[in-house]
């Protein structure tokens, strides 16, 4: 007799042998065959990772550019120096190798998951094997959706918050007082006024750069808060700040710290978006019913908050932006789990 919650449809009409009574017996493999299958899966996985890594190295610089772009855009929009810092001469090169290898792992992840589940499926019932085969593409798509959600929506919000927060540390006027001037050895008299005719120079204030500026043209871009000048080699730009305000913190990031921050968010959101798969798996295998999961919402919400704190860097903004979609994904997974288990529940009630 098949076990409760297992696939009764796996059993043939009339058993011909003892093994036909248990679907697991038809999939049982000797220990040596399991080791051989594991070896084959590992070799195929390593070959897939190697191929994905080679392809990723060809596009590693483009991938780094995509990672850098959200920060550069936010820094430029707030008048900060739109660039990252290399803390050592070899930092960009090692970062290139790191991103190329990690991108290769991500690119080959569907193939590795397929090999992993192919090995695990040898110990599952046929119904569970069919579930796994259906869930592999869904899992890959949800991981990609989580990364895209983080890159398009979450990352700009988080970066904008931190840049604006850093700009809030303004210092008062830096004009030294009498005692300070004495201690610093500064002259006490005021400088003579400027009488140079160039003092009458008027610089145009624009919201967008001129379409076709001539060499030597100067303008102030009030949207980007930069002073720009057109040269034969292109437009040169310098960020400006209010004269009566002096920032105590200049927002500049090292490339290794910033890329690690982004990759941590990518991995966290990609893993978190697997929540519907977990919910559907628990329901379809009979481990936890949809009604029981729905009744435990308060505990699940608490678990989601804890998971968001673990999967993201230690800042409240990214944790909140992960916890909200995780709860929505839980509800979505619960909806599909109820639909998939509805025929089973109807048969049990009959």
N, C-alpha and C positions, 0 to 999 in steps of 0.2 A: 504494500500500500504506500503510495507517495506520501511524503511528509506534508503537514499543513503548511500552506503558503508556498509550496513548490508547484511546479508545473505538472498538473495532472494530465495535460494533453501530450506530455512526452511519452507516456506509456503506450505501447502499441495495443492493438485490439485484443489479441490473445497471446499471452506470454508463451514462448517456446522453451525458455530455460529459466533458471533461477535468476540470472542477471537481468532478465527483462522486467522483473518486479521492481527493481531500483534503477532509475535512470542514471544514478551516479556510477553504477557498476559498468555501464557501457562506455563511460569516459575515463575509467580508471586506467592509469599507465604505470608500468613498473618504475621503480626508483631510478634505474639506469637510463630509461627513456626520458624521465623528467630532467635529469642532469644534461642529457644531450640536447633536449629542447631548450633548456636554459642557456646552454653554451651557444646554440645557434641564434637565439634571440639577442644575446649580448653582442655577438659579432655583427649581426645586422644593425643593431642600434649604434654601435661604434662607427660602422661604415656610414650610416646616415648622419651622425654628428660630424664626422670628418668632411663629408660632402657639403653639409650646411655651413660649416665654418669656412671652407674655401670660398664658397659663394659670398658669404658675409664679408670677408676681408676685401672683396672687390668693391663693396659699397660701404665700408666702415666710415670713411670720411663723410659720405652723404648722411649716414645715420647720426654721426656726431653733430653735423650741421642741424639736423632736425631736433636733436636734443637741446642744442644751444639756443635755437631760435626763440622759444617762448621767453627766456630770460632776457635776451638781447632786446626784444620788442618792449618788454616791461621797463627795463632800465632806460631805454631811449625815450619812452613816453613820459618818464618822470625826470628827465634832464640829468640822469646819472651817466657815468662813463659806460657805454654799451660795449663791454668787453669782459672777458674772463682772464684770470691770472694763472700763469704756469709757475708753480712754486719751485720747480727744479728743471734743469735743461732737458731731461729725458721724460718729463711728465706727459707731454702730449703723445710721445711715441708709445709709452706703456699704456696710456689710455686708449690709443688706437688698437693695440693688441687686445686689451680687455674687452672693449666694445665689440670687436670683431668676433671674439670667441663666444661671448654671451649672446650675441645676435645669432651665431651659428646654433647654439643650444636652443634658442627660441624657435628658429626656423625649422629645426629638425624635431622639435617637441612632438608634433602630431605622429611622426613616424616612430619615435621612441615609445610614445603612449600605446600605439598600435601593437608594437612588439611586446610591451609589458602585459597588456591585456590579453594578447594571444597566448602568452604563457599562463597567466592566471586563469583564463577561460577553460583550460584543460581540467581544472578542478571544480568547475561550476556546472549546475544543471543547464539544460539546453535553453530554458526560458531566460536564465540569467545571462547566458552567452549572447542571446539575441539582444537583451537589454544593453549589454556592454558595447556591442557593435553599433547600436544606434546612438549611444551616448558619446562615443569618441568624437564624431564630427561636432556634436553639440558642445562638448567640452572645449574643443579647439575654438569654436566660434565665440563662446562666452569669454574665453581668455582674451581673444583679440578685441572683443567689445569692451572688456574692462580696461585694457591698455589704451584704446582709443578714447574712452570716456575720461580717463585720467589726463591724457595729453591735451584734449580739446577743451575740456571744461575745468577740471580740478587744478591742473598745474598753473594756468594763468591766474586763477583766483588766489592760490596760495602764494605765488611769487609776488603778485601785486600787494597782498596784505603785508608781507614782510618788508618790501621796499618802502611802502608808505609808512609803516611802523618805524623803520629806521630813520626816515626823514623827520620824524616828530621830535627827535632829540636836538632841538635848536638851542644855541647858546645866546646869551644877551650880547649887547654891543661889546666889541673888543677894543674900544678906545681906552687906553690906559689912563688911570687917574694920576693925580699929582705925585703921590708917593711912589706909584709904580713907574712913572716917568723918571723920577729921581733914581730909583734903584736900577732901572734898566739903562740909564744914561742917555735918555732920549732928549732931543732939543725941546725947549719950552715954547718957542715961537711957532706961529702958524705959517705954513708954506705960502709963498707968494701966489696970487691967482694966475691962472693960465691965460695968456693973451695971444696964443698961437691961433692964426686964422683957421686951422683945422678944427678948433673947438666948436666951430659953427656947423660941423659935419652932421647931417641928419641921416640916420640909417632907417630904411623902410621896415615897418613891422608887418609881417605876413602870417597867414595861417598855413599856407602851403608854399613850398619852394617855387621860385619862378620856373616857367616851362623851359626857357632857353636863355639862361643868364650869360652875359658876356664876361670875359676875364676881368677880374678886379671888382665885380659887383659884390656888394655886402648887404646882408639883410638879417633881420632877427626873426626866427621862427618861434612865435609865441606858443604854438601848440607843443613843440618839442623842447622849448626853452633853450634854444641853441643860437649862437652867433655864427653865421655861415659866410664864407667867402669863396667865390669861384676862381679857380686857378686853372692853368693849362692842363694839369693832370687830373682835374676833377674838383668837386666841392669839398672844402675843408670845414669842419664843424667843431665847435667848442661849447660845452654845456655851461649855462649861466645860472646863478642863484640870486635871490634878492639880497641887496647890499646890507640891509638891516638885520638879516638872519644868517647865522653861521651854523652849518650842520656839524654836530660832534661826531657823527658816524657817516663815513662814505661807504655806500653799498657796493662792494666788489667781492666776487666769489672765486675761489680756486676751482679749476676745472675738475679736479678729481673729487672734491667734496660735492660739487654741484651734480656731477654725473652719478655719483653714488646715491645722492638724494633722489634723483629722478628714477634711477633703476629700482630703488627700494619701493617707490610709489608704484611703478609699473608692475613689479612682482606682487605687491600687496593687492592691487586692484584686480590683477589677473586671477589670483587665487580666490579672492573674495567673490568674484563673479561665478565661481563654481557652485555656489550655494544651491541654486535650483536643482543641479544634478544630484547633490547629496539628499535633498528633500525627496525627490522622485525615487531615488534608489531605496531609501529607507521605507517608503510607502509601498513600492511594488514588490519588495522582497518580504514584506510583512513584519519587518523588525519594529517599526513604529507606524501606527495608523495615522492618516491625515487628521482625524478628529482629535487624536491625542496631541499631535503637534500644535493644532490650533488652540487647544486648551492650555498649552504651556507657553503662550506668547510672551508673557511677562519674563519668563526665564530665558526665552530665546532672545528677546530684546537685550537683556543684560549680557548674554553671551556674544551678541553681535557687537555691542559696545566694547567689550573686552577684546574681541578679535580685531576690531578696527584699531584699537590702541597698539596691538602687537604687530599688525601688518604694515603700519605706517610709521614714518618718523615721529619723534616725540613732540608733535605740535597739535593743538586742539583743532585747528582749521581742517587739516587733511583728515583727521580722525572723524570729524563730523561729516565731511563730504564723502567719506567711505561708508559710515554707518547708515546713512539715509538710503542710498541705493541698495545696500545689503538687505535692509528690511523689505524694501520693495521687491527684491529678487526672491526673498523667502516667501512672500505672499504669492508671487507668480509661480514659484515651484509648488506651493501648496495647492494652487488652483489646478495645475496640470496633474498633480498627484491624485487629486480627487477624481478627475475625469478618467485617468488611466485605471484606477482601482474601482470605479463604479460598477463595471460588470461583475467583478469578483464579489463585491458586497451584495449585489442584487441576487446572485446565485446562492450565497450563504444564507440570506434571509428567506429565500424560497425553500 
